[in-house]
Amino acid sequence: MQLTVGFDLDMTLIDSRPGIKAAFLALSAETGAFIDADAAVSRLGPPLDQELAHWFPQDQVPAVADRYREIYPTHAIAPSPAMPGAREAIRAVQALGGRAIVVTAKHEPNARLHLEHLAIEADAVIGSLWAEAKAGALREYGAQVYVGDHVGDVRGARTAGALSVVVPTGPCPEPELSAAGADVVLPDLTALPQWLAQYVADLPGPRRPQDVEQSQGTA
């Protein structure tokens, strides 16, 4: 089976805080609703609707979410840089003959815009999936490893039977990620190529998702 490594987007591959803050401020100015953009970007990871529910009545959230996604490219793409080591992490997977896929809660067209803007060349991008829901895409692509920054990413990896590799570059500190069941904690993505090379070298072949599941003792 071909090596496949999944990656989260926000705060794993990209630092989307500047762009998301700008988009929330623009949405606030347009709607007249108060949004604490600094608070919003301190808890990135869960779906947009959950954040908007802090600032809008529930019956307005779907329409406001649609509007946010419409204005997002104008305000959020250019200000959001790649995380250190992001491009190199993707290329490390591909250099081993593997596929690097992005599985994210972000609206897929906007996720693609970020990757294109930053010249991060993933082999596939799947959007609008959060936490355990990411497992479907990870299983579909046969991902043996999923790399993220949030406890939701840990849950998604473990639900898929993939190895959970995390970087504490988002809202969740290392102890919280470890307590959630992360298998590997790296300081940031710059450490991933070396770890991945050793991971592959230690296996007779690319590890299947079901092998990872058995090694973790999950059902």
Secondary structure by P-SEA (a helix, b strand, c coil): ccbbbbbbcccccccaaaaaaaaaaaaaaaaccccaaaaaaacccccaaaaaaacccccaaaaaaaaaaaacccccccccccccaaaaaaaaaaaacbbbbbbccccaaaaaaaaaaacccccccccccccccaaaaaaaacccbbbbccaaaaaaaaaaccbbbbbccccccaaaaaaaccccccccccccaaaaaaaaaaccccccaaaaaaaaccc
